[in-house]
Amino acid sequence: MLSMEELRGSVERGEIDTVVVAFTDMQGRLVGKRLQADYFLEEVAEGQPVEGCNYLLALEMEMDPVPGYEIASWERGYGDFDMVPDLDTLRRIPWLEGTALVLSDVAWHDRTPVAPSPRQVLKAQVERARALGFEPMFGSELEFYLLKETYAEAHARHYQGLTPSVPYILDYHILATSYDEPFIRSVRNGMQGAGIRVESSKGEAWPGQQEINFRYADAVTMADNHTVYKNGIKEIAQQHGCAVTFMAKPDHGWIGNSCHVHSSLWQGEKSAFAGESDVFKGYLAGQIAHVAELAIFLAPNVNSYKRYAAGSWAPTTLAWGYDNRTCGFRIVGHGQGLRTESRIPGADANPYLAFAALLAAGLEGVERGLELPPPYEGNAYESDARRFPHTLRDAIGELEQSTMARAALGDQVVEHYLNYARTEQRLFDQVVTCYERERLFERG
């Protein structure tokens, strides 16, 4: 990471001339501004706000303003809010020349938080945990596809007929991943240089599929790192003349891209989960009981739900088991390292919202002392365990009926993201797909 003193020195020596001030939108993308470094030091670092249009938290994927949001609308004039830099997140971006980046919280001009901002949604749940005496620790594992085409070439092809970097399954293969190592090594080293501690990289379960893993951290830091990594690897791919995608299901014939989320609660230097404590049992029971109600925070778009298929490494049920990859919740580690791994989110999830949802559900279980059902042994795909919603429409219905979500997240946050999800569903329902044309153009 980069201290303000180090930044000043780097600017004076001409090593850094640009500071990116950014936050994540609802889709998990970094949005913000590039500031001249001198201006950042003279004004922003001294408290001057960086302003952005409040429509940035009221858009769909194509950046079109959408009605139905309380915080931003044509009627309200689409005014500004403030991006308040969190200087603890200041870091160099090694793959961009002369550039540093700082993540921000989003606030109104009186500096009250914009509650539906994803980072604020997570922070609210972290504060809830701290009020109970716990520090949430998280780690996320993101899978992605590495493709030989550039983003421009993929766009020109309408994202069809793309070429995986390796034409066969490369799960754990050293030889096959060596072919991709020039790119993957640049990502590992770039992230390490950006203050994100790298653990490993490996091939995954389909041609061209990869995974790079990082050290766990407190919930907000992990979500910050996740966001910087996901944006940065795309920038590095562009520089290398290739592309990566974190789409949950890029093709119906491919394995989906997962985002396995590990989490636990700590008290000081010790895990509150050790020995499968009552805290552990309540936390896991809460996630099992309530995560379906919070599905749109884990699986935010229509494509997210195409990933859930039996025998696909993506779960279909809310069963839990010890080191059982067929379950929605896999329990791994031991002693101080005991943790829950939720295998439900896809790589398209916004980390702040996914972490907040899992934490909210887990804390509900701790507070209410929910009873943990027995672990599942065997193939959970074939079990009678409760299913996770399998369409966005079903997920919307779950959140609409949830009283727990409103109590934990607040009415404003729930209504904001219900509007988001309903918009995603409506826009998809209006589109004529390739599936329809290929089946019906001639034969229908």
C-alpha positions, 0 to 999 in steps of 0.5 A, a space after each residue: 500500500 502507499 502512504 501519503 508521504 510516499 505518494 508525495 515523494 513519488 509525485 515530486 520525483 515524477 514517478 506518479 502523475 495520476 490518481 484514480 479516485 473510484 468506487 464500485 457501482 451496483 454491477 461491481 465495476 469501478 467508476 470514478 475519475 482520474 485526477 492529476 496527482 498534484 491536484 489530488 495532493 493539494 485539494 482532495 487529500 486535504 478534504 475537498 470532495 470529488 463529485 460524481 453524478 448520483 445516476 452512477 448508482 441508478 444505472 443498468 449495465 449499458 449505463 442507461 438511467 433507470 426509473 424507480 430509484 429513490 436516490 436518483 431520478 430525472 425528477 430529482 435532477 440527477 445531481 452529484 454526490 461525493 466520492 470520499 477517498 479512503 486513504 487506507 486503500 491508496 496503492 500503486 497500480 504497477 500495470 498503468 504508467 505513473 498511476 495510483 488508485 484510491 477507493 472511496 466511500 460514497 456520501 451526500 454533500 453533508 457526508 452522510 453515507 449513501 446507504 445503497 452504495 455497495 461498500 456502505 452496504 457491506 460496512 453496515 454489516 461489518 459494524 453489526 458484527 463488531 457490535 456483537 464482538 466479532 470481526 468478519 474475515 473473508 476470502 474470495 476465489 474468482 474463476 475466469 476464462 482466458 481467451 485469445 481474442 481481444 475485447 474488440 475482436 470479441 465484440 466484433 464477433 458478438 462474443 461467439 466462437 471465441 478461442 480458449 487459451 488452451 483447448 482442453 481442460 487444464 485443471 491443476 495442469 502445470 504444462 498447460 498453465 505454462 502456456 498462459 504463464 506470461 500473462 498469469 505471471 504479469 497478473 500475479 506480480 501486478 497484484 502483489 505490487 498493488 498491495 494484494 497478497 497473492 497465494 497461487 494460480 492454477 488451471 481450472 475445470 474447463 479449457 482456458 479457465 483459470 483461477 488466481 487466489 489471494 490471502 484472506 483479510 477483513 471483509 471490507 479489505 477483501 472486497 476492495 482487493 477483489 474489486 481492484 483485481 477484477 478491474 486490473 486483470 482486464 486492463 492487463 489482458 488488454 495490454 497483452 492482446 487477449 481477454 478474460 471474462 468473469 461472466 457466470 456462464 459464458 457459454 451453455 456448453 462451458 462450466 460456469 465461473 464461480 466465486 467461492 467465498 470463505 468467511 469466519 468470525 474472529 474475536 481478537 487474535 482467535 477465531 470464534 469458529 474454533 472447535 465448531 463453536 455455537 457461533 460457528 453453528 449459528 452462523 452456518 445455520 443462518 446462511 442456510 436458512 436465509 441466503 435464498 432470500 438474499 439471492 440477488 446479492 449473490 447472483 445479480 443477473 439473468 445469466 447468473 442462474 444458468 450456472 446452477 446445474 447438477 454435476 457442474 461444480 456449481 451447487 444447486 442446493 443449500 446443503 452443507 457438508 465437510 469438504 464436499 464440493 457438491 454442497 452449497 456450503 462446504 466446511 474446510 479448515 480446522 482449528 483457527 482456520 475453520 471456515 464456511 465456503 459458500 460455493 453459491 456466488 458466481 464470478 459476476 457477483 459484486 463482492 461488497 454485496 455478496 459478502 454483505 448478504 452472507 454476513 447478514 444471513 450468518 449474523 442472523 443465525 448467531 443472534 437467534 441461535 438457529 439450530 444447524 441441520 446435520 451435514 450432508 454426506 454423498 452427492 448433494 445434487 441428488 438430495 432433497 435439500 432445499 434448492 437455491 433459486 434457479 432464476 432471477 425471477 424466483 430470486 426477486 420473489 424471495 427478496 420481496 417476501 423477506 422480512 429478515 432482509 429488510 430488518 438486516 439491510 434496511 428498506 432503502 437498500 432492499 427497495 434499491 436492489 429490488 428495482 435493480 433486479 426487476 429492471 434486469 429481468 424486464 430488459 431480458 424479457 424484451 430481448 429476442 435471443 439467438 436461441 429463439 432465432 436458431 430454433 424458430 426462424 425457419 422451422 417455427 
